[in-house]
């Protein structure tokens, strides 16, 4: 990122501040720029951080080793598979996991009231309501008190009032029989509440195309928007690649063939209509499309070595990739699920697993956001993503098994300034918890 890039971002940021005064709607059109106020912008946090200084000298973020990890490592005896312990409460093969500080939302009621074989766990936080008034035939509401009784190792690390508390729900679902997990946000609503299981989990009900490309990133939003001359990108997509012409071809995949890549899909991200997951730069500068092209009904499978960010809004994990659900806690929530997506994709390649995107099954009714705060929180996505992805593509783990590969990856990310030390401890605690509740890597 050079000085012109940062100047533009700072100008955008300050224009947004002005818009806050001119309109009660944060996501209205950006107010006219006022050049003589730019000196004030420099006093804002986003414009005087190290990235600004780096930009002045023409340097950019590099994945060089900045520090060394000297802490404890996972021991072999900690990774010995255990028999799945008996548990109290509901046991289901299909779970939806949500964290919420709100009263029951539309999607919570849709999932809780379905008569299909789906269980739901809602993870509360200290800001969440104590009473949760919703039909609870197959819904578990984990209150603060309930969580304090859990003996997971991550409980000693995960902070309150943080996005990472969702990890508690993941462990709970796995412990209670999950073979597939639907990870979603409470501000979504299902476009249709009929045949939820088929919509969400049944790969054999979908059509897939394999994206053949030599590019290090794939932009599914451009594929599904399908509008010539328009640019759109998901939150976490490297800014350097936004306007890079796409060079790919499609290869049809037949789910009925045992050799098909469909059977090797580990994670599926469903797109979101109404308010797609976009970064603050896009929201400030562009008109948000309300839907993707409805004529595109197929799903796409990404090629190994080609990354794409995916979020925690409407994503399905298969059992074989449950290890990849951990949301890092030492970064902002606007960054956490994106870093998770990139870390998980890289390890999936080692296990011959693939990432897929499918058309929208949810409408995203976005909670109110202050875009200037989102912009500030997303700064690592803007400045670090490209370097990190190129590093991950060239990285070869020394370890052979998933637990050790995950630990090795997090150590690498810590040493290069992507996450902090507590996240190395967090992934270790997560792995210990998976072993203790009987998960088999």
N, C-alpha and C positions, 0 to 999 in steps of 0.2 A: 504494500500500500504506500503510495507516494503522497507528497504534501497536498497535491490537488485533490486526491481522493478524500483525505481527511478534512480539508477545507470544505468540500462539498457536503460531507456528512455533518460537520459542525453547523454549516449554514442550514441544512435541512432540520437539524435538531432545534436550532433557535427559532426557525420559522414555525415549528410545531408549538413551541412555547407561546409564541404570539397568537397562534390559532386558538390556544386554550382561553385567551382573553377575548377573542373575537367571536367565539362560538361555544355553546355548551356541549357540543358534540366533539369528542376528542378525535374521531375519525372523519371529520369533515375535510374538505379540500384544504390543502396547505395554504396558510395566509401568505400574502405577498412578502417577499424578502425585503429586509431593511438593512442595506449594507453598513450604514454607520453604527448599527448595533452589534456588528460582528465582534467588536472588541470586548463586548460583554460576554459573548459566547465563550471566549477563551477562558473565562473564569469558571465555566461549568466543568464538572468532573469529566465528562466524556471528551472534553477538548484539551485537557491538560495532563492526561495520563501518559504513560510511557509510549503508547502507540503514536501520539502526536510528535513526541521527540524523535522517535524512530523515523517517522515520515519525513521530518525536516532533513534528516541526514540521508534519506533515500533508502534506508534499510527496511527490512520486513521481518516478520516472525520466522524463526528458523527452528527446526526440530533438533537442535544441538543439545548435548547433555549439559544441563545446568547445575545439577546436584546429584548426589549418590544416595541410594537407599541402603541403609545398614541395619534395618530392622529384621524381625523374625520372619521365617519362611514357613510355609505349610510343610508338615512332616508326613511321610508316607503312611504312618499308622493312623493319621487323622482322616485319611481318604479311603479307608477300607469300607466297602459297602455294608450297610446295616439293613436288617429286616425292617420293613415299614411298620412302625408302632401302631397299636390300636388308638383310635381317637374318639372323642366325644363329639356329638353334633352331626350335621349333614355330611354325607359323602356323595360326591358327584364326579362324573368324568369331565363335564364341561362347566367351566366357571367364567364369570365376568368379574373383573376387579376394578373398583372405582375408589378414589379418595375424594372426600368432599367436606366443605365447611358450611354447606347449605342444607336447607330442608330438602326432602326428597324432590328431585328434579324429574322432568319428563322421562328421560331415558331410564332412570332408576325405577320409576313406576312401570314403564314398558317391560323391563326385564323381570321385575319382581312379580308382575301379575301374569306373565305368560304361563301357560300350562305345559310347556315343553320341559324337557329334562335338562334344565339349566339352573345352576345355583349362582347366587350373587353375593359378594362380600364388599361392603362399603367400609372403608377405613376412615374413622373420624380423626380429627385433630383437636387441639385445645380450643379452637374457635368454632368448632362444630356444635350443633344443637345436641343437648343431652337426650331429648325425646326425638324419635325418628318415626313419624307417623306414616307408615306405609304397610300394605299387606305383606306379611312376612312368611308366606308359605315356604319359600326357599331362599330367603334373604337373611344374611348375617350382618348385623351392624356392630362393628368392633369399636366400642366406646374407648375413651381414654383409660378408664378403669379396666376394661377387658384387656387392652394391650399391655398394661402394666403387669398383668398376670402371666403373660407369655414368656417362655424361657428361651426364645431365640437369641443367638449370639449378637445379632445386629441390633437388638434392643438397647444395648449399652452404648451404641454409637449414633444411631439415627436421631436427628434432632426433632423436636416438636415444631409445629408450624412450618413444615418443610415438605416440598414435593416428594422427597425420598421416603416419606412414610408409606407410600404406596407399596414399597417392597415388603412391608409387613403383610399386606393382603396377598401378595404373590406366594409367600411362604405358607400362609394359612390355606390357600386354595390347593397348593401342592400337597400339603399334609393331609388334606381332606379329599384326596382321590383324583385330583385334576389330571387329565390326559391332554387337555387343550385349554388355553386361557385367552379370553378376550379382554384386552387391556384398553380401557377407554376413559374419557373424561365425562364429568357430570353435566357439562354444558352442550352435549350432543343430544340429538333425538333420532331414533331410528326412522328412516323414511317410511318403512312398513314394519308393523309389529306382528306380521303374519309369517309363519315358517322361519322363525329367527334362527333356528339351528341350521337350516339349509343355507340361509343367507350368509351366516358368519363362518361356519365350520366346514361345510361340505365342498371339498375341492373337486369331487367328481361331478358336481353340478355346474362347474364353470368351464369356460374356454380359455386356454392359455396360449400365449405367443412368447417365444424366447427372443430377447433383444440381443442381437449379435453386434458388438461394437468393439472398437479398439480404444475408446475414450475412457479416461479414468473415472468419470462421473456420468451418470445417466439422469436426465431430468424428466421424471414421469409426468409432471404437470404440463409440460409442453406437448407430450404425446396425447394426453387426455383433453387438453384445451383445444388443440387442433385448429388454431387460428393463425393464418399466415401473417407474418409481420408483427405479431404480438409476443411479448416476453413475459413469462411468469416463472417463478421458481419457489420451491418449498423452503421454509425456514431451515437454515443450516446448510443450504447449497452454497458452494464456494463462489463468492462474488466474481472472482476472476473468470469463471466459466459461464456466466450468465448469458453472454451473447456469442458464445462459441457455437458455430453451426453444428447441428447434430449429424452425426455420421453413423447410422445404424441400419440394420435390416431385420426383418422378422422371420422367425422360423416357427411354424405351427407345432404345438405340443399336444399329444393325445393322452389325457389322464388315464385311459384304460390300459395303456401299455406299461408293463412293469418297469421297463427301462427308462420311462419318461422322466424328465426332470421334475415333473409335477410331484412325483412321489418323494422327491428330495427337497421340497420346499420346507423351510424351517420357520419362516415368519411371513405373514401376509399383512400388508398395510392397506386398509381401505381409505380411499380419498374421502374428503369431506366437502359437501355442497354448502351453499349459502355463504359461508365464511371460511374458505380454505385456510390451511395453516401456512401463513406467509410471514416473512420477517418484517420488522418495523420500517426498514427502508422502503420496501414495496408498498406497505400500507400508507406511508406518508406521501409517496410520490405518484402512485398509480390508482386507477379505479379497480376495485376488487371484483372479479367475475363471480357471479352467484352460483354458476354451475359449470361443470365440465361438459364436454360434448356427449350428450346422451346416446348418440348413435354408436359410440365406442363401448361395446359391452364385454370385450375380452379383458382378461388379466394379462399382465406382462411379468416375465421372469428375468431378473437381471443376470448378466454374465458375471462370473467371477472376475475380479480385478476392476470391475466398474461399480463404484459406490453410488448410493443415493441416500439422503437423510430420510428417516421416518420418525414418527412421533408417538406419543403415548395417548393419542386421542381415539383411535379405532384400529387396533392392531391385534392380530391373532398369533399366538406362539404355540407351536407344536411341542409335545413332551420332550422331544430330543433337543430342543433349544431353550428349555426353561432356564438353564444356567445363564442365558443372555438377557434376562429380564431386569437385572439389577440396575437401578437408576443411581448414578453417582450423586454424592451429597455435598461435595466441596465446591461445586459450581452452582450457578443460579438455575432455577427450574426451567428457564428459557433455553438453557444450554444442556441440561442434564439428559433429557431424552434423546437429543441429537448425538451427543457423545456416546450414549449407550448404543445407538443405532450403528454408528461406525465401528465401535469396538466389537459388537456382536457380529456384524457382517464379516469382519476380518477373521474371526475365529470360526465362523460357520464354514468359510472356504476350506479350512483345515480339516473339517469333518464332512466334506462333500455335501454341504447344504446350501440352499439357494434362497434368495430374497425375492418376494413377489409383491406387486401392486395390483389392486383391483378397483373397479369403479365404485363410486360412493354408495354406501348403504346407510349413511347418516347425514343429517343436516347439522352443521355446527352453529349453534346459537351462542355466539361468543360472549362470555362475561365481559363486563366493562373493563377496559385496560387504559392505562395512561401510556401512550406510545413513546413518550420521551423516556419513561422508565424501561419499557421494553427495549428500546434502542440501546440504552446504557447497558442493560443486562446481557444483550446479545453481542456485545463487542467481541468476545472470544470467537464467536461464529464468523464474524466478518474478517478477523485478522489472523486466525490460526488454522482454519479448516483446510485450506489448500495444502499448506505445508504438512499438516498431520496426515492427510490422505495419501500424499505422495510417499511419506515415510511408511505408512501402513502397507502400501502396495509393495514396497521394497523389503519390508521386514520379514524375516524368517524366524519363527520361534525355535528355541533350543529344546523346549519341552515337547513331549509327545501326546500327553493326555490333556483333556479340556481343563481340569482344575489347575494344573500347573501352567498351562498356556495362559489362562485368564490372569493368574497371579503375575506371570512374567510380563504380560501386556500392561497391566496396571502399574507395575514398577517402571516400565519404560515410559509410560505417560506421566508418571510422577517426576521422573528424572529429567524430563523434557519440558516440564512446566504446564502440562495440560490439566492435571488434577493435583490435589494436595495429598499429603501423607495419610490423612484419615481415610481417604478412599482406597488406599492399599490395604489398610486394616479392615475396611468395609468389605472389600471383595473376599478377603480371607474369612471373615466372619460369615459372609453369605455362603461360601463354599462349605464351611463346617456345618452350617444349618441345613443345607441341602443333603449332606451326607447323613446327618442325625435324623432327619425326617424320612429317610428311606429312598430319596431320589437316586436314580441310577444314571450316571453320566453316559 
